[in-house]
Amino acid sequence: MLDFQLAAALKELLKADNDLVRVDVCEALIVLAGVRKRTQAILNAEIVPKLLKILATDELIRWKVAKVIKYITRGTPTQVE
């Protein structure tokens, strides 16, 4: 439950106008996505569509978002579908 609440809060912070906040959010998501059992929290919070939009539009944090997505794809087969 705590992982989902954290992921939901991070999703909201991705909307911040401050570049440093978005960079820090991506760093936190990298850590969260790097733990296979926590990947589900990111998926449940429906962050992936927002990450894909950022990947296409935000050159500053594009590489960090790509790393989050890379870690998410290391989840279980059911999660990756």
N, CA, C and O atoms as a GROMACS GRO file, in nm:
protein
  324
    1MET      N    1   0.083  -0.120   0.000
    1MET     CA    2   0.000   0.000   0.000
    1MET      C    3   0.087   0.126   0.000
    1MET      O    4   0.060   0.222  -0.072
    2LEU      N    5   0.191   0.125   0.081
    2LEU     CA    6   0.280   0.240   0.089
    2LEU      C    7   0.348   0.266  -0.046
    2LEU      O    8   0.363   0.381  -0.087
    3ASP      N    9   0.388   0.158  -0.116
    3ASP     CA   10   0.451   0.173  -0.246
    3ASP      C   11   0.357   0.240  -0.345
    3ASP      O   12   0.399   0.326  -0.423
    4PHE      N   13   0.228   0.201  -0.342
    4PHE     CA   14   0.131   0.262  -0.433
    4PHE      C   15   0.112   0.409  -0.401
    4PHE      O   16   0.107   0.492  -0.492
    5GLN      N   17   0.102   0.442  -0.275
    5GLN     CA   18   0.084   0.583  -0.235
    5GLN      C   19   0.204   0.666  -0.277
    5GLN      O   20   0.190   0.780  -0.322
    6LEU      N   21   0.322   0.609  -0.261
    6LEU     CA   22   0.444   0.678  -0.303
    6LEU      C   23   0.443   0.699  -0.454
    6LEU      O   24   0.472   0.808  -0.503
    7ALA      N   25   0.411   0.594  -0.528
    7ALA     CA   26   0.407   0.604  -0.674
    7ALA      C   27   0.302   0.706  -0.719
    7ALA      O   28   0.327   0.782  -0.813
    8ALA      N   29   0.187   0.708  -0.655
    8ALA     CA   30   0.082   0.804  -0.690
    8ALA      C   31   0.128   0.948  -0.663
    8ALA      O   32   0.101   1.039  -0.742
    9ALA      N   33   0.199   0.968  -0.552
    9ALA     CA   34   0.251   1.101  -0.520
    9ALA      C   35   0.357   1.143  -0.621
    9ALA      O   36   0.362   1.259  -0.663
   10LEU      N   37   0.442   1.049  -0.660
   10LEU     CA   38   0.546   1.080  -0.759
   10LEU      C   39   0.483   1.114  -0.894
   10LEU      O   40   0.533   1.201  -0.966
   11LYS      N   41   0.375   1.047  -0.928
   11LYS     CA   42   0.304   1.078  -1.053
   11LYS      C   43   0.259   1.224  -1.054
   11LYS      O   44   0.272   1.294  -1.154
   12GLU      N   45   0.206   1.269  -0.941
   12GLU     CA   46   0.161   1.408  -0.932
   12GLU      C   47   0.280   1.505  -0.942
   12GLU      O   48   0.269   1.610  -1.004
   13LEU      N   49   0.392   1.469  -0.882
   13LEU     CA   50   0.509   1.555  -0.885
   13LEU      C   51   0.571   1.564  -1.025
   13LEU      O   52   0.643   1.659  -1.055
   14LEU      N   53   0.543   1.465  -1.110
   14LEU     CA   54   0.593   1.472  -1.248
   14LEU      C   55   0.534   1.590  -1.324
   14LEU      O   56   0.587   1.631  -1.428
   15LYS      N   57   0.424   1.645  -1.273
   15LYS     CA   58   0.358   1.759  -1.336
   15LYS      C   59   0.423   1.892  -1.298
   15LYS      O   60   0.386   1.997  -1.352
   16ALA      N   61   0.518   1.889  -1.209
   16ALA     CA   62   0.580   2.012  -1.158
   16ALA      C   63   0.648   2.090  -1.270
   16ALA      O   64   0.703   2.031  -1.364
   17ASP      N   65   0.644   2.221  -1.260
   17ASP     CA   66   0.712   2.307  -1.356
   17ASP      C   67   0.863   2.311  -1.332
   17ASP      O   68   0.940   2.341  -1.422
   18ASN      N   69   0.903   2.282  -1.211
   18ASN     CA   70   1.043   2.287  -1.172
   18ASN      C   71   1.118   2.166  -1.228
   18ASN      O   72   1.085   2.052  -1.195
   19ASP      N   73   1.217   2.192  -1.311
   19ASP     CA   74   1.295   2.084  -1.373
   19ASP      C   75   1.363   1.994  -1.270
   19ASP      O   76   1.368   1.873  -1.287
   20LEU      N   77   1.416   2.054  -1.164
   20LEU     CA   78   1.486   1.976  -1.062
   20LEU      C   79   1.393   1.880  -0.990
   20LEU      O   80   1.434   1.770  -0.952
   21VAL      N   81   1.269   1.922  -0.969
   21VAL     CA   82   1.171   1.834  -0.905
   21VAL      C   83   1.145   1.713  -0.995
   21VAL      O   84   1.143   1.600  -0.946
   22ARG      N   85   1.126   1.736  -1.124
   22ARG     CA   86   1.101   1.625  -1.217
   22ARG      C   87   1.221   1.530  -1.226
   22ARG      O   88   1.204   1.409  -1.236
   23VAL      N   89   1.340   1.586  -1.222
   23VAL     CA   90   1.461   1.502  -1.223
   23VAL      C   91   1.464   1.415  -1.098
   23VAL      O   92   1.491   1.295  -1.106
   24ASP      N   93   1.437   1.476  -0.981
   24ASP     CA   94   1.437   1.400  -0.856
   24ASP      C   95   1.328   1.293  -0.855
   24ASP      O   96   1.350   1.183  -0.803
   25VAL      N   97   1.213   1.323  -0.911
   25VAL     CA   98   1.105   1.225  -0.920
   25VAL      C   99   1.150   1.107  -1.004
   25VAL      O  100   1.125   0.991  -0.968
   26CYS      N  101   1.216   1.134  -1.114
   26CYS     CA  102   1.266   1.025  -1.199
   26CYS      C  103   1.370   0.942  -1.127
   26CYS      O  104   1.373   0.820  -1.142
   27GLU      N  105   1.454   1.006  -1.049
   27GLU     CA  106   1.553   0.931  -0.969
   27GLU      C  107   1.482   0.838  -0.871
   27GLU      O  108   1.522   0.722  -0.855
   28ALA      N  109   1.377   0.887  -0.807
   28ALA     CA  110   1.302   0.803  -0.714
   28ALA      C  111   1.233   0.688  -0.787
   28ALA      O  112   1.230   0.575  -0.738
   29LEU      N  113   1.179   0.716  -0.904
   29LEU     CA  114   1.114   0.610  -0.983
   29LEU      C  115   1.215   0.505  -1.030
   29LEU      O  116   1.182   0.387  -1.038
   30ILE      N  117   1.336   0.548  -1.059
   30ILE     CA  118   1.441   0.453  -1.097
   30ILE      C  119   1.466   0.356  -0.982
   30ILE      O  120   1.477   0.235  -1.004
   31VAL      N  121   1.476   0.408  -0.862
   31VAL     CA  122   1.498   0.323  -0.745
   31VAL      C  123   1.378   0.230  -0.724
   31VAL      O  124   1.395   0.111  -0.700
   32LEU      N  125   1.257   0.285  -0.733
   32LEU     CA  126   1.136   0.206  -0.712
   32LEU      C  127   1.123   0.097  -0.819
   32LEU      O  128   1.091  -0.017  -0.788
   33ALA      N  129   1.147   0.133  -0.944
   33ALA     CA  130   1.134   0.036  -1.053
   33ALA      C  131   1.246  -0.067  -1.052
   33ALA      O  132   1.233  -0.174  -1.111
   34GLY      N  133   1.356  -0.035  -0.987
   34GLY     CA  134   1.468  -0.127  -0.982
   34GLY      C  135   1.445  -0.246  -0.891
   34GLY      O  136   1.524  -0.341  -0.891
   35VAL      N  137   1.339  -0.242  -0.814
   35VAL     CA  138   1.303  -0.354  -0.725
   35VAL      C  139   1.179  -0.420  -0.785
   35VAL      O  140   1.071  -0.363  -0.788
   36ARG      N  141   1.198  -0.542  -0.832
   36ARG     CA  142   1.094  -0.610  -0.909
   36ARG      C  143   0.958  -0.610  -0.839
   36ARG      O  144   0.856  -0.590  -0.905
   37LYS      N  145   0.954  -0.632  -0.710
   37LYS     CA  146   0.825  -0.638  -0.641
   37LYS      C  147   0.758  -0.500  -0.630
   37LYS      O  148   0.639  -0.491  -0.601
   38ARG      N  149   0.833  -0.395  -0.653
   38ARG     CA  150   0.776  -0.260  -0.646
   38ARG      C  151   0.734  -0.208  -0.783
   38ARG      O  152   0.670  -0.104  -0.792
   39THR      N  153   0.769  -0.278  -0.887
   39THR     CA  154   0.729  -0.238  -1.021
   39THR      C  155   0.577  -0.230  -1.031
   39THR      O  156   0.524  -0.142  -1.099
   40GLN      N  157   0.509  -0.320  -0.964
   40GLN     CA  158   0.363  -0.323  -0.970
   40GLN      C  159   0.302  -0.192  -0.919
   40GLN      O  160   0.200  -0.147  -0.970
   41ALA      N  161   0.364  -0.132  -0.819
   41ALA     CA  162   0.312  -0.006  -0.766
   41ALA      C  163   0.316   0.103  -0.874
   41ALA      O  164   0.223   0.184  -0.883
   42ILE      N  165   0.420   0.105  -0.953
   42ILE     CA  166   0.430   0.204  -1.062
   42ILE      C  167   0.322   0.176  -1.166
   42ILE      O  168   0.258   0.269  -1.217
   43LEU      N  169   0.302   0.049  -1.197
   43LEU     CA  170   0.199   0.014  -1.295
   43LEU      C  171   0.060   0.047  -1.241
   43LEU      O  172  -0.024   0.099  -1.315
   44ASN      N  173   0.035   0.017  -1.116
   44ASN     CA  174  -0.097   0.046  -1.056
   44ASN      C  175  -0.126   0.195  -1.050
   44ASN      O  176  -0.242   0.236  -1.060
   45ALA      N  177  -0.024   0.276  -1.034
   45ALA     CA  178  -0.042   0.422  -1.027
   45ALA      C  179  -0.059   0.483  -1.166
   45ALA      O  180  -0.081   0.603  -1.180
   46GLU      N  181  -0.049   0.399  -1.268
   46GLU     CA  182  -0.068   0.443  -1.408
   46GLU      C  183   0.027   0.557  -1.446
   46GLU      O  184  -0.013   0.656  -1.506
   47ILE      N  185   0.153   0.540  -1.409
   47ILE     CA  186   0.255   0.640  -1.440
   47ILE      C  187   0.311   0.623  -1.581
   47ILE      O  188   0.360   0.719  -1.640
   48VAL      N  189   0.304   0.503  -1.634
   48VAL     CA  190   0.368   0.474  -1.763
   48VAL      C  191   0.321   0.567  -1.875
   48VAL      O  192   0.406   0.617  -1.950
   49PRO      N  193   0.191   0.594  -1.892
   49PRO     CA  194   0.150   0.687  -1.999
   49PRO      C  195   0.215   0.826  -1.984
   49PRO      O  196   0.254   0.888  -2.083
   50LYS      N  197   0.225   0.873  -1.860
   50LYS     CA  198   0.290   1.003  -1.835
   50LYS      C  199   0.439   0.995  -1.870
   50LYS      O  200   0.495   1.089  -1.928
   51LEU      N  201   0.503   0.884  -1.834
   51LEU     CA  202   0.645   0.867  -1.866
   51LEU      C  203   0.668   0.866  -2.017
   51LEU      O  204   0.764   0.925  -2.066
   52LEU      N  205   0.580   0.800  -2.089
   52LEU     CA  206   0.594   0.796  -2.235
   52LEU      C  207   0.578   0.934  -2.297
   52LEU      O  208   0.646   0.967  -2.394
   53LYS      N  209   0.488   1.013  -2.242
   53LYS     CA  210   0.471   1.151  -2.291
   53LYS      C  211   0.597   1.233  -2.264
   53LYS      O  212   0.643   1.308  -2.350
   54ILE      N  213   0.652   1.218  -2.145
   54ILE     CA  214   0.775   1.289  -2.109
   54ILE      C  215   0.890   1.244  -2.199
   54ILE      O  216   0.971   1.325  -2.244
   55LEU      N  217   0.896   1.114  -2.224
   55LEU     CA  218   1.001   1.058  -2.309
   55LEU      C  219   1.001   1.125  -2.446
   55LEU      O  220   1.106   1.147  -2.506
   56ALA      N  221   0.882   1.155  -2.496
   56ALA     CA  222   0.870   1.215  -2.629
   56ALA      C  223   0.888   1.367  -2.630
   56ALA      O  224   0.914   1.425  -2.735
   57THR      N  225   0.874   1.432  -2.514
   57THR     CA  226   0.870   1.578  -2.516
   57THR      C  227   0.972   1.651  -2.429
   57THR      O  228   1.001   1.768  -2.453
   58ASP      N  229   1.028   1.585  -2.330
   58ASP     CA  230   1.114   1.654  -2.234
   58ASP      C  231   1.259   1.607  -2.249
   58ASP      O  232   1.297   1.503  -2.195
   59GLU      N  233   1.337   1.683  -2.321
   59GLU     CA  234   1.475   1.644  -2.348
   59GLU      C  235   1.562   1.641  -2.223
   59GLU      O  236   1.660   1.567  -2.218
   60LEU      N  237   1.528   1.720  -2.123
   60LEU     CA  238   1.609   1.728  -2.003
   60LEU      C  239   1.612   1.596  -1.926
   60LEU      O  240   1.719   1.553  -1.881
   61ILE      N  241   1.497   1.531  -1.912
   61ILE     CA  242   1.493   1.409  -1.831
   61ILE      C  243   1.462   1.284  -1.914
   61ILE      O  244   1.435   1.178  -1.858
   62ARG      N  245   1.467   1.296  -2.043
   62ARG     CA  246   1.436   1.184  -2.132
   62ARG      C  247   1.517   1.059  -2.096
   62ARG      O  248   1.463   0.949  -2.091
   63TRP      N  249   1.645   1.077  -2.072
   63TRP     CA  250   1.731   0.961  -2.045
   63TRP      C  251   1.698   0.895  -1.912
   63TRP      O  252   1.712   0.773  -1.899
   64LYS      N  253   1.654   0.973  -1.814
   64LYS     CA  254   1.614   0.916  -1.686
   64LYS      C  255   1.482   0.839  -1.700
   64LYS      O  256   1.465   0.732  -1.642
   65VAL      N  257   1.391   0.894  -1.777
   65VAL     CA  258   1.264   0.827  -1.802
   65VAL      C  259   1.289   0.694  -1.875
   65VAL      O  260   1.226   0.593  -1.844
   66ALA      N  261   1.381   0.696  -1.970
   66ALA     CA  262   1.415   0.572  -2.042
   66ALA      C  263   1.466   0.465  -1.946
   66ALA      O  264   1.439   0.347  -1.963
   67LYS      N  265   1.540   0.507  -1.846
   67LYS     CA  266   1.593   0.412  -1.747
   67LYS      C  267   1.479   0.354  -1.662
   67LYS      O  268   1.480   0.235  -1.632
   68VAL      N  269   1.383   0.437  -1.625
   68VAL     CA  270   1.267   0.388  -1.549
   68VAL      C  271   1.193   0.283  -1.632
   68VAL      O  272   1.159   0.176  -1.582
   69ILE      N  273   1.168   0.314  -1.758
   69ILE     CA  274   1.097   0.222  -1.846
   69ILE      C  275   1.177   0.093  -1.864
   69ILE      O  276   1.120  -0.016  -1.866
   70LYS      N  277   1.306   0.105  -1.877
   70LYS     CA  278   1.392  -0.013  -1.889
   70LYS      C  279   1.374  -0.104  -1.767
   70LYS      O  280   1.362  -0.225  -1.782
   71TYR      N  281   1.374  -0.046  -1.648
   71TYR     CA  282   1.358  -0.125  -1.527
   71TYR      C  283   1.218  -0.185  -1.517
   71TYR      O  284   1.202  -0.298  -1.471
   72ILE      N  285   1.117  -0.112  -1.561
   72ILE     CA  286   0.981  -0.165  -1.558
   72ILE      C  287   0.971  -0.288  -1.647
   72ILE      O  288   0.903  -0.384  -1.612
   73THR      N  289   1.037  -0.285  -1.760
   73THR     CA  290   1.029  -0.399  -1.853
   73THR      C  291   1.101  -0.523  -1.798
   73THR      O  292   1.090  -0.631  -1.856
   74ARG      N  293   1.173  -0.509  -1.690
   74ARG     CA  294   1.236  -0.624  -1.624
   74ARG      C  295   1.141  -0.690  -1.525
   74ARG      O  296   1.179  -0.782  -1.454
   75GLY      N  297   1.019  -0.642  -1.520
   75GLY     CA  298   0.920  -0.702  -1.429
   75GLY      C  299   0.881  -0.842  -1.471
   75GLY      O  300   0.943  -0.902  -1.559
   76THR      N  301   0.779  -0.892  -1.408
   76THR     CA  302   0.731  -1.026  -1.442
   76THR      C  303   0.666  -1.024  -1.579
   76THR      O  304   0.626  -0.917  -1.627
   77PRO      N  305   0.653  -1.140  -1.643
   77PRO     CA  306   0.588  -1.144  -1.776
   77PRO      C  307   0.447  -1.083  -1.775
   77PRO      O  308   0.407  -1.017  -1.870
   78THR      N  309   0.373  -1.106  -1.667
   78THR     CA  310   0.239  -1.049  -1.657
   78THR      C  311   0.243  -0.896  -1.651
   78THR      O  312   0.158  -0.830  -1.711
   79GLN      N  313   0.340  -0.841  -1.581
   79GLN     CA  314   0.352  -0.696  -1.569
   79GLN      C  315   0.391  -0.632  -1.702
   79GLN      O  316   0.347  -0.522  -1.733
   80VAL      N  317   0.471  -0.701  -1.779
   80VAL     CA  318   0.526  -0.642  -1.900
   80VAL      C  319   0.424  -0.645  -2.015
   80VAL      O  320   0.434  -0.566  -2.109
   81GLU      N  321   0.325  -0.734  -2.007
   81GLU     CA  322   0.227  -0.746  -2.116
   81GLU      C  323   0.152  -0.619  -2.142
   81GLU      O  324   0.066  -0.616  -2.230
   0.00000   0.00000   0.00000
